[in-house]
Each structure stands twice: as C-alpha cells, then as structure tokens.
Amino acid sequence: MSSQAAKLNEGIDLAGKNVAISGGTQGIGAATGIRFAQAGASVFVIGRNEELGNKVVEELKKAGKGGKAEFIKADLSLVSSVKTLADQLKQKTGGELHYLITTQGGPPNGTFSLTSEDHESHFAIQVLSRFGLAYLLAQSGTLKDTWVTICAPGGEKSAPPDLEDLELKNEEERQRYLPMRIIKAGTRDGAVMDGLVSQFSSAFPSLRAVHAFPGYVHTSAASNQSFPRPLVLLQSLFGPLLARTIGNTPTTYAEVPFYLAANPQARGKGLEYTNEKLKPLGAPSWTKDQPELRKKLWEKMAAMIQ
Ligand SMILES: NC(=O)c1ccc[n+]([C@@H]2O[C@H](COP(=O)([O-])OP(=O)(O)OC[C@H]3O[C@@H](n4cnc5c(N)ncnc54)[C@H](OP(=O)(O)O)[C@@H]3O)[C@@H](O)[C@H]2O)c1
C-alpha cells in the first residue's frame, strides 16, 4: 500500500541528489517530483506543456528544501528530442543524475499515426523515449543509481513481444477491431518494458531498473489520451471513489516511485517488477528462459535510438 511506502519513506533526506521526471507536468509525474522536492532533492520536470511545467516548478519550490527546481520543455515523441534532453540533463546535473523516473505518455487509445521520424506515435512516447532516456543517460555515465519506469508490466506469465513488428505497424494489426488494437498495444508496451528492464542491469551492472505498475491512480490520463467522451465522463465520476478505495491519488501513489528509487530499504527485495502495494510481481518467465530474445530486443531498441 502507498501508506506503507509513506511510512517507510519518513525522514529520508535527498539533499544533494538529482532526479529527472519525464512526464512530470501533471498526474503521477508531477506528484512524484513534489515528493522528491520535499526530501530536498533537485528536480528536473520534463514535458511539453510550458504552463503546467512552470506551475509544477512553483509547487516544487514551495514544497522543496533548497534543492533546484527546473522545467525542461521536450516533446519526447521524437528521438532527436530524447537525445537533446539526455545531453541537457548531463549538463544541468554536472553529469550526476541519481534517479530517472519515466512516466510520459498514457494508455494506448488504438489510433495509429506516425511521427515525423516514422515511428508509431504511441510507441515512440510510451516505450521508445523511456528506453532512450535511460539508455543514453546510463551510457554517458550520467545516471548514477536507479531508473523507475511507470507503466503496466506484463506479469510473470506474459508472452514476449513480437520483435518483427514491435511498433504494430503492419496492415493486419492496423485493421483489427479497436478494442483488440488497444489490448495488443497495451500488452506490447508492458512486454517490451519488461524485457528492457530485465536487460538493463546486464548492460549496466552498477545501475538498477524498476518497472512499476501503479494500479489505478486518479489523473486526467483518459482525457489526455483522447479516450471516448463517455469513458472520460465515467472516469471523472467514479475515479475519485476508486482512488479513495482501491486506488490512489497522484500524491499518495508518489510515495511508491520515491520508495523504489530512493529508499535503501527497497533494495534486494525483488522489486524490479512491482505493484502499488509493493508486491513483487516477478520477472516474466521469457526474460529468464530466453535471454537471447531479451538481448535482441535491447539491440533493436538501441538501434532506434542511435
Ligand atoms: N493513472 C493510472 O491509473 C495509470 C495506470 C496504469 C499505468 N499508468 C501509466 O503511468 C503513466 C503516467 O500516467 P498519468 O496518469 O500520470 O498520466 P497523465 O496525467 O496523463 O500524465 C502524462 C504525462 O506525460 C507527458 N507526455 C505526454 N506526451 C508527451 C510527449 N510527447 N513528450 C513529453 N511528455 C509527454 C505529459 O506532459 P505534457 O502534456 O506536458 O507533454 C504528462 O506530464 C502513463 O504512462 C500511464 O500509461 C497510469
């Protein structure tokens, strides 16, 4: 439970530590940034919306204990922006970024579009940009400790992703019934992230990667992802109740990424795949049984970032 994480996080001092929160202008990312600021960390908030980003920075300054607070504008649907951002973070942190929390994007809505760099748009934000930031920051030696990525993991019994069509670009996929496209894209997101998280510590043995599933957190994600109006309405009506009962508000959930990244007690507990109750979800069996597949996935993603 997040209240459990809140208790465990009491008194943790992060003065002198730097954290970057991509997708930090609202929702889970903004609340997580505030939690890090409260512990004295310097927080870099990343997103496209300047007005929201500056508002979050004001909140960070109010909540903070002397750490820096800065908004960096970036559209992470583009690999070129991911690369620029990785360079900016290296410079702004003096090459010392302790924690990277990636929350940009949202659930797939089943639409298909391509970025100007020819990547499928949802994949580019939800999967590629998260990997790209972690990969580039780790490779340059800027990332010093932990990458936490927040999106639904596939789970122990999940199937590996289809390496031949990671972006679900082929015509057959695009012709599927909308709910099927949403399910396929969501499953793919989780599976790819699982594979990358499992390979991360092999590629960078001194660093940690954690794939965190937030359960239900009441945010504007459904409307931000242009879900149909009745669904958005239902979520705005019942979401607050869900958040109070079985889920979380962004503020209560923020204790979880904070715990996973920065609380020494979270280490060595098998929490590389974890839910909002801090329950270890276990690595998908394919990541253990088929290490060559996970390596190929890594190489494919790395080639997209070069
Ligand atoms: N909320 C939940 O219950 C839940 C459940 C399962 C998984 N998740 C996952 O958790 C993550 C965070 O969810 P949330 O509810 O906090 O979502 P949210 O409130 O909609 O926030 C999404 C963030 O992503 C940023 N973003 C979107 N597109 C971007 C782009 N092209 N470039 C840079 N930043 C971009 C947005 O900033 P700008 O608009 O400023 O760019 C915003 O700060 C999502 O990936 C979601 O799929 C959430």
The ligand as a MOL file (V3000), in Angstrom:
LIG
                    3D

  0  0  0     0  0            999 V3000
M  V30 BEGIN CTAB
M  V30 COUNTS 48 52 0 0 0
M  V30 BEGIN ATOM
M  V30 1 N -3.0830 6.6960 -13.8840 0
M  V30 2 C -3.1940 5.3820 -13.8560 0
M  V30 3 O -4.0880 4.8080 -13.2150 0
M  V30 4 C -2.2390 4.5160 -14.6080 0
M  V30 5 C -2.4300 3.1200 -14.6160 0
M  V30 6 C -1.5320 2.3180 -15.3230 0
M  V30 7 C -0.4640 2.9090 -15.9900 0
M  V30 8 N -0.3080 4.2770 -15.9580 0 CHG=1
M  V30 9 C 0.8190 4.8580 -16.7080 0
M  V30 10 O 1.5120 5.7980 -15.9160 0
M  V30 11 C 1.9980 6.8680 -16.7380 0
M  V30 12 C 1.5970 8.2030 -16.1270 0
M  V30 13 O 0.2000 8.2440 -16.0920 0
M  V30 14 P -0.6000 9.5240 -15.5990 0
M  V30 15 O -1.9290 9.0180 -15.1910 0
M  V30 16 O 0.2090 10.3330 -14.6720 0 CHG=-1
M  V30 17 O -0.7600 10.3220 -16.9760 0
M  V30 18 P -1.0130 11.8950 -17.2440 0
M  V30 19 O -1.5580 12.5540 -16.0350 0
M  V30 20 O -1.7900 11.9720 -18.4990 0
M  V30 21 O 0.4760 12.4540 -17.4730 0
M  V30 22 C 1.1830 12.0940 -18.6020 0
M  V30 23 C 2.4400 12.9290 -18.7040 0
M  V30 24 O 3.1200 12.5450 -19.9010 0
M  V30 25 C 3.5700 13.7110 -20.5590 0
M  V30 26 N 3.6430 13.4880 -22.0060 0
M  V30 27 C 2.6910 13.0090 -22.8240 0
M  V30 28 N 3.1170 13.0220 -24.0970 0
M  V30 29 C 4.3710 13.5350 -24.0820 0
M  V30 30 C 5.3310 13.8340 -25.0820 0
M  V30 31 N 5.0910 13.6300 -26.3820 0
M  V30 32 N 6.5250 14.3540 -24.7090 0
M  V30 33 C 6.7840 14.6130 -23.3920 0
M  V30 34 N 5.9120 14.3520 -22.4060 0
M  V30 35 C 4.7190 13.8290 -22.7430 0
M  V30 36 C 2.5190 14.7880 -20.2150 0
M  V30 37 O 3.1270 16.0630 -20.2680 0
M  V30 38 P 2.8610 17.1650 -21.4320 0
M  V30 39 O 1.4380 17.0950 -21.8090 0
M  V30 40 O 3.3080 18.4290 -20.7640 0
M  V30 41 O 3.7910 16.7910 -22.5370 0
M  V30 42 C 2.1820 14.4180 -18.7700 0
M  V30 43 O 3.0430 15.0970 -17.8820 0
M  V30 44 C 1.4010 6.6420 -18.1350 0
M  V30 45 O 2.3460 6.0700 -18.9650 0
M  V30 46 C 0.2800 5.6600 -17.8900 0
M  V30 47 O 0.0880 4.8100 -19.0040 0
M  V30 48 C -1.1650 5.0920 -15.2890 0
M  V30 END ATOM
M  V30 BEGIN BOND
M  V30 1 1 1 2
M  V30 2 2 2 3
M  V30 3 1 2 4
M  V30 4 1 4 5
M  V30 5 2 4 48
M  V30 6 2 5 6
M  V30 7 1 6 7
M  V30 8 2 7 8
M  V30 9 1 8 9
M  V30 10 1 8 48
M  V30 11 1 9 10
M  V30 12 1 9 46
M  V30 13 1 10 11
M  V30 14 1 11 12
M  V30 15 1 11 44
M  V30 16 1 12 13
M  V30 17 1 13 14
M  V30 18 2 14 15
M  V30 19 1 14 16
M  V30 20 1 14 17
M  V30 21 1 17 18
M  V30 22 2 18 19
M  V30 23 1 18 20
M  V30 24 1 18 21
M  V30 25 1 21 22
M  V30 26 1 22 23
M  V30 27 1 23 24
M  V30 28 1 23 42
M  V30 29 1 24 25
M  V30 30 1 25 26
M  V30 31 1 25 36
M  V30 32 1 26 27
M  V30 33 1 26 35
M  V30 34 2 27 28
M  V30 35 1 28 29
M  V30 36 1 29 30
M  V30 37 2 29 35
M  V30 38 1 30 31
M  V30 39 2 30 32
M  V30 40 1 32 33
M  V30 41 2 33 34
M  V30 42 1 34 35
M  V30 43 1 36 37
M  V30 44 1 36 42
M  V30 45 1 37 38
M  V30 46 2 38 39
M  V30 47 1 38 40
M  V30 48 1 38 41
M  V30 49 1 42 43
M  V30 50 1 44 45
M  V30 51 1 44 46
M  V30 52 1 46 47
M  V30 END BOND
M  V30 END CTAB
M  END
